[in-house]
């Protein structure tokens, strides 16, 4: 199964990738919203793990834009926000 992690904090992205690869997943990483959106439209993913606070398009906008294009890939929102 191929997953996409969209996370701008390199250490967090690397930790997520390492853990998921150890569990047998193929993982692609994007470090900004625009790249994440492009990757999500160019490849088929079983799941997208999407940070909310991203440079370029934020996670809310990436999610909205993917849904507007008719993409129904499950999205797990990742955030450090407390509200």
Secondary structure, DSSP 8 states (H G I E B T S, - for coil): -EEEEE-S-HHHHHHHHHHHHHTT-EEEEESSHHHHHHHHHHS--SEEEEESS-SSS-HHHHHHHHHHTT---EEEEE-----
